[in-house]
């Protein structure tokens, strides 16, 4: 009888000691400083995210170690469903508990900048440099130097930054914001490339990015985006020239005065898709997520042409004869958009 009592006391004591040790370990974890490094770490808490997915995302970005302690801490505090969506910029001394408190308060960064779908890199850069709350480091740098500072191993910047609204702390560097936009573009591009339909005449994510930028500039109505993409995909499949004005305009650079002339269409440049087959050498704008998705999952259509109706929509045609009739109907006084 006494031996059983001693065994029960031992087991109870061991269990109590284990609880105390676990509680102490969790207490230490909750109050120790996170290793955020010298540069601010950006984190987006998406609406509807579960506590587990948030903890996994934090671990994947290197903000915390393993996700389980953070998840346990939040559940024990009864805050597993109180996390508020938003963009967080993490820097300085910050403990897991302080991070959890920020996310339950919705203590998101309040300053923001928006990059619009279809903008060029130069437009994006000027917006950053003109922002009163941004520390502008890029004006003294060439495009090549900016790419080097951002560790982007590409010969050009155009297209490699995702158009979105970015929240940040006042005084954040324009290079830091560009880095976030680049990382977000890489993530979206990789995800959409993995989800692409089979048989596309695109050899790489970079080619998808180039075509998506054309789709972005050519789409008048969002619901037609996949059809616009289908036209260009169909042309690429048979080796037909893309014949799209936005690439010509991009190639003209500062020489473009708002009007595109027939002579512009016959003047050969690397971006003139009337004189050259295939894709231009780089993107011509910042494509949004919808354009990436449409390019890699185009509509099932045999359309080869489209022309603007004048009301924001386009008339899609299968044959050149159909297209010429549409041009005659909708653009008698103008030059057709191919």
ABEGO torsion letter per residue (X at the ends): XAAAAAAAAAAAAAAAAAAAAAAAAAAAAAABBBBAEABBBBBBBBBGBBAAAAAAAAAAAGABBBAAAAAAAAAAAGAAAABBBEBBBBBEBBBAAAAAAAAAAGBBBABBBBBBBGBBAAAAAAAAAABAABBBAAAABBAAAAAAAAGBBBABABGABBBBBBBBBBGBBAAAAAAAAAAAAAAAAAAAAAABBBGBABABAAAAAAAAAAAAAABABAAAAAAAAAAAAAAAAAGBBAGBAAAAAAAAEAABAGBBBAAAAABBBAABAAABBEBBABBABBBBAAAAAAAABBBBBABABBBBAGAGBBBBBABAAAAAAAAAAAAAABBBBX
